[in-house]
């Protein structure tokens, strides 16, 4: 086993049923030349999905962190804070892995070709259906990229599986700490990485299997998703794009949500980000041919 670089694999978990066990079984069965630590962040599950870890045969290889429910973004941030690795791999808790995926995914970062890398992500129930990173629609909805040869740039890193160096993750402040339960965390981090001058890529020759679910196994409020959208907009976008985002809110709560976001200190964050970033949002949307 190589001792360097060190790797931490972080799984945010909430009401995953048997998926946590099957995902870990897959992880611990694959071939790799790297030692890694595994961190499971149980974000207030109510279905006992992590109870098996108390008597798990690989218990010594899993660090369990429990919360009362802090949301997808902050569960990932907490996992990163508990990690000791030089490189962080964020994974959903409903995946299946192939041999050498860690080694191959890490290579572009170690060699300086990229700052964050995602594999091809296939549908566990239809493995021939594979997405290669994501882009955004004019309504900021995510859609999958088609396959390209070799390492290629992507507008959005799917949170289901990607690797990033701890140094880069910390430099951009990790996932948005002000986000509520769920929504836009992957998009916000990806935009922030690009604007701050970092590079996000897809390595199409590596594929992991992902269980795509039709509904969340926990409650997601539309107001929380809208809150995250508006917070992201104020953090990174010009005034015209902020107005567009407010128009996406289909109920009468746009002003209330905007007021909450502003009260929560987003303008101070916006000023900090604008001072630090290398590119603006015009550059990002033009680069990836996103009509927004």
Helices and strands as residue ranges (DSSP letters): E 2-13, H 19-29, E 34-43, G 51-54, G 59-61, E 62-67, H 72-82, E 87-91, E 95-96, H 101-110, E 116-123, E 126-131, E 134-136, E 142-144, E 151-153, E 161-165, H 166-171, H 185-195, E 200-210, H 222-236, H 239-247, H 254-263, H 266-276, H 281-287
